[in-house]
Amino acid sequence: MSIGKRIKKRRKELGLTQVKLSELVGIAQQSLQKIENDSTKNPRNIQALADALDCSPEFLQFGVGELDNAEVTKTVTNKLPLISWVQAGAWSDISEVSPVEAERFLCPVNCSEQSFVLRVQGISMEPKFNDGDLIFVDPEAECIHGSYVVARLDDDNQATFKQLIIEGNQKFLKAANPNWPEQLIPINGNCTLVGKVIFTGKSL
C-alpha cells in the first residue's frame, strides 16, 4: 500500500473529509488529493499529516503493520539499529556486534533496550512479509506459538526469520510462503531463538 492510500484509509477511519484534513495540515485540498492519488509520491508535510491523523510518520511512510495487537502511536522514543543477519545471529553475545554506527529506525511500540531492526531478505515469508521489509525484533519478548521469530541455527552464525509453531513438546520454524520447499524446520536443541518480531515496516 502506498503512502497516499495509507493516508486516505487513515483519514476515513477517523471520519475526516479531504477538506477537513487539508485544513488541519494547512495545505490546499488539491494538494491532499494529489497525495492520496499518488501523484505526489513523497509529501514534505509528513509530520503534520501524522499529527492530524493521530499516528506516527513511520506508519505513513513505511506502511507499518501491526503485530500482536501492538498499537501504532505518535509517541516514539526508541531508535533501534539496523543490523545484518550475521550480526543478528551473534546478538546473544553483544560484544561481537557494534551497532553504534548503524542506521537507526524509530520503533513505535514498547520494546527492550536490546531490540534491533533487520531488513527481510528473500521470499520465504511472502506474502505476509516481502523482501526489503523492516522487522523490529525484541530479544526479551516472549516467543509463543504463532509468534514470528528470528532464530539462529547453532551450526550457522547467521539468523533466519520464520514463524514459531509449537505442537505439544515439539517446536518448528515455519515458512509463511506456501511454495517454499522447506516448510517446517524442527527445533531439537540445534536452534536458539534470538528474539520476537514485535513490529514490521513495509518497504516502499
N, C-alpha and C positions, 0 to 999 in steps of 0.2 A: 504494500500500500504506500502511495506517495505522501509527501508532506501535505499537499493540498487536500487529498482525500481524508487524511487523519484530522486536519483542521475542520473540514466540513462535518465529519462524523461527530467530532467532539462538540462542535457548535450545536448540532441538532440534539445531542444528548442533553445539553444544558438549556434547550429550548430558546436559543438565540437566533434572531434573524441576521441576515448579512448586514443590514443597516445598523442593527444594534451592536454587533461585534465590531464593525468598522468604526463606530463611534467610540467604543471602549478602547480600541487600539490607537485611534487617532489617524486613520487613513481613509481614503475615499472608498466607497462601496465597490467602484470599478476595480480598484487595486486588489481588494479582497477577492473579488470574483476571479481575477486573473490568477491569484494564488490557488484558489480552490479548484480551478480547472486546469492547473498545472502549466499555465502559460508562463508564470513566474516560478522558476524552479527553486531558487534559494532566497526566500524573503529575508530582508535585512532586519525586520522588526520581530524576530522570532521570540525574543524575551517578552515583549509587550503582548504578543499573541498568547504565549504560555500563561502569562499573568491573567489575561482576560478569560482564558479557557480553564483556569484553575488546574493546571498540570505543569509538568516540567518541560523545559525546552528540549531535553533529551527525548521525551516522549514524542514530541512533534517531529524532531529531526531524524531519530533513529527508528521510529515505529516500534517503540518499546512494547514488548508483550508482557503479560502478567503471568507469573508462575506462583503456584502455591498461595493464590489469593493475596499476593502482595499488592498493596495499593500504590499507584503512581501519585506522587505528591510533588509540589513545587519546592518543598523544603529539602534541599540536597546538601549533604555535608561531607560525604565520603568520596574521595578521589582515589580510585583504585588503579594500580599499574597494569598495563597491557604487557603480558609476558609471553614467551614462546612455549610450545608444547613440551619441549625438552625441559625447560625450567619448571613447568608445572609438575613434571614427573619427579623432580628433585625438591619440590616445595616443602616436603616434611623436614628437610634439612635446610633451613633458611640461609645458612652460611654459603650454600652452593649457588645461590642466585643473588643478583644485585639489581633490584627493581628501582633503584634511586633515579636512574636516568631514563626510566621507561616512560612512554606516553601514558597519560592518565585520563580516566573517564569517571565522570560523576555517577555514583550509584544512587538511584532514587529510593532504595529501600534500606532498612536497617541491616547491618552486616558487621562482622567482626573485623578487627584491625588486620588480620591475616588474609583477608579476601583479595582476590585478584581478577583480572579480565583475560579471557582468551578469545582469539578470533577463530571461528569454526572453519575447519579445513575438510574438504571432501563432501561426499553426498550420502554418507551412511545414515545421517539423521534427517534427511528430507522425508516428507515435505514440511515437517514442523520446524526444523532448523536448516537454514541454507548456508552454502559456502559463503564465507565473508561476514556472517552474523557475529555479533559480540555476545559472549556469555559471561555473566558475573558469577564467580564461584566463591563460596564461603566454606573453608575447611572446618569451621566449628558448628555448622548447621547439621542437624540430624538427618541422616540418609535413611529413608524408609522405602517400603515397596512403592514403586511408581515414580520415585524421585529421578530426576535427571542428574547424573553424576559425572565427575571427572575421576578416572581411576588410573592407577599405574600398575602394569603387569611387572612383577618383580624381576623378570628376565630382561626387561627393556626399560630404560630410564624414561622413555617418552610416554606421555599420558595419552589416554583415549577418552572419548566422550560418548556415553551411552545412557540408556535407561536402566535403573536397578530393578530387577524382578526378584522377589522373594517368595518361594513356594515351600512351605514347611521349613526344613532345615537347609534347603538348597537356595543358593543365590546365583543369579545370572546377570550378565550385562547384555542388554538387548538393543539392536539397531532399530531405529524408527522407520527406516526405508524398507518397505516390504520386499523390494527386489535385491536387497543387499545379500550377498552369498552366505555370509556368516551371521545368521540371525541372533543366535544365543551363544555367549561365551561363558562357560561355567566358572564360578569363583570357588576355588577349593584350596585356599591358602596361598595361592600364587599371585594374589592381587591385593593392592592397598587402595582404599577409597581416599582420594586426595581431598575431595570436597563436593558440596552440593550446589547445583546451579540454582541460584535464587532469583535471577533476573536475566532477561535477554533483550538485546537491542538489534533490531533488524537492519541489515545492510541497505543502503540507498540504491 
